[in-house]
Amino acid sequence: MKRLFAGFVVVALVLATGVRADTAALSEILDEAFAGAGYSVHVIEGDVGYSAVKGDAVPGQVAVTPAHVFRLASITKSYTAATVLRLVEEGELSLSQPLSELVRASFDTLLRSDGYNTDAITLKHLLSHTAGLFDHAQSPNFINGILEAPETVWTRAEHLQAAVEWGDPVGAPGEKFFYSDTGYVLLGHIIERTTGKRLAIAVRDLLRLDRHGLTETVWERGDAVPMPHQLRAHQFMAGRDTYGWDPSIDLFGGGGLVATPRDVARYYHLLMAGLIFDKPETLALMLSAEGLPQDSPYRLGVFERDIGGSPVFEHGGFWGTSVFHDPATGITVAGAALKQADYRKLVAAITGFLEKKRN
C-alpha cells in the first residue's frame, strides 16, 4: 500500500468568518509531550476547529489523519450516561429507581447472590460509580485473559458473571466513589430494556447523533451505520497491535464507541452547551455533585477536575483516549494516543494546552 502522508500534519478548519485557528501552542505542547510518539488531537475554540496529528494509522503504510477513528473505550460512558439522562427527560426512567426494577430477573438474582442489595442501588448510583460494584475490568483475571486470548467473544452476561466471580461488593450504595465498568455494562442493559432497541441504535437515536452531524461516531458492533474499517487506526498496548482484538471485551456501555477525536470534541462541545438534552436542567444534573460522596471526582458520566483553580469536565479511555471541556474558556479538546502507554502524555499535553490558553 502506498504511503499516503508523512510526519506531522496540522489541519485548520477555516469558517465563514475567515478566522484562522492559531495552532502554534497546540503543536508545540504536543511535540514536547510526545517526543516522537503518535497521536491525533482536535480542538474546538470559539467557532473554529483544528487538528494536530502525528504517526502512522497503519504502521509503515498510512499516516494518521484527522479522519481516522479510534476505539474510545471509557469515553463511551459520557454517551451512555447522556442516553440514560435523555430517558429521564422523557419520563421513561427515574434516577431514584432501584436496580432490582431495572434489570432482568437473572441479572438481579446473580447480583444478589454476591451480596448486592439491588433494592438499595439506584440508577444514580450506577451513573456516578457509587453503587459499590466491583469492577470486573480491573481484575487481573480480565486483563490476563485479554492478553492471552484477545479474540475471545464476550457477552454482557459473561461480564457480569466475571464481576461476581472475581470480586465482592466494595461498599454500600452511595458510600463512596469506586470506578466500575460493571455498572455501565448494567446501564447499557437498562437502556436496551427500556427502549426495546439495541444499545447502539438507542444511543444514536436518543442523542440524535445524525441530526447533530456526528457522522464520524459509530458503535463498533450493532450500529445502523457501518464501521469504517479502512479508517480505523491501529492502537497499541504493551507493544501489541490491538486492531484485531474482539470489540466485545469492551462493548456494552462502558465502552464500545469508535470515533475521530474531532467528532468526540464536537460531541463534548454540544454536550457542555446543553444541546444534547432537551432541558437545561438535565445538563446541570449531569454535572452536579449534589448527593454524591464529598470526595468523589465523578458526576453522572463525566469527571470533574481542577485546572488552575477552576473546574474542567473530562473523561479518559483505556486505549489512550481523552476529552476535556474548559468552561472558563469554552475550549474543548479531544485526543487519542496511538500507544496506550502514552495516555498520561496525552492528558499532560491537553491540560498544558488549556492552561496556556487561559493565560
C-alpha angles and dihedrals in degrees: 000000000000115000107250105193138004140210125341121354129187117190118193119195108214113203131203091277089067090231110148120209118243104234097174097095092047097048093044094052094043093049091050095046099044100039094203099329121127130259147149118219132175129193130196111198117171108312094339133086126191137175138211120197136175136171136027126312087192108028111252093352116059126025118222117262132185087262094064117106128218136199102259098200110184096007080079087074090072088059095043092050092048089051091053090049090051087056088050089052090053092050093245094116138023125211090227095056114120121242090238090068095046107051132059118270096253092056091047091051091047093052093045089052088063095050101266115146098218091182089063099041109089135196089254091055090056093048093049098042091243099115094102091242120156112237112236090192092063093053116108086226090064097044093045091046091054093049092048097044112012091164092065114123112225130197127211089248091055091053090053092044089052091053090054095045098044102041149010135230111300096205147334118293109280093008100111147344114268117164109234130177086189090069092054091047085059091048090054089053091048091052091052093045093048098045101032088228135110111269093247093052094044092051092047093049101041095044090042092224093170094049090050090053094245091149095150094063122089139156107247092230131019100020127133088231117072119245111253094228092171089061099044112115122226109247121198133215123185089345093307126119106237095190094109097041111121111259092221089083085078111010113107107081104300086072138347107115125115119197147144115263088241091058090047089052090048091050094049091046090054092043095052091046089057093244097123091062132059095223129047088220090067094062090046088053092049092053098038124111092200113131094009127115109280096243097042114128092195130084123178104315098335139074121232117210136169123247116180094339100311132084130260127185120227150150134201134203133220096240092059105278130136141175130190134184119194112201091192093066102015089236121145123195128185128178149164130210116215089221120052090217089065094063093106090050089054093050092046091051094049095046090045090052092050091049091051091050091054092056 
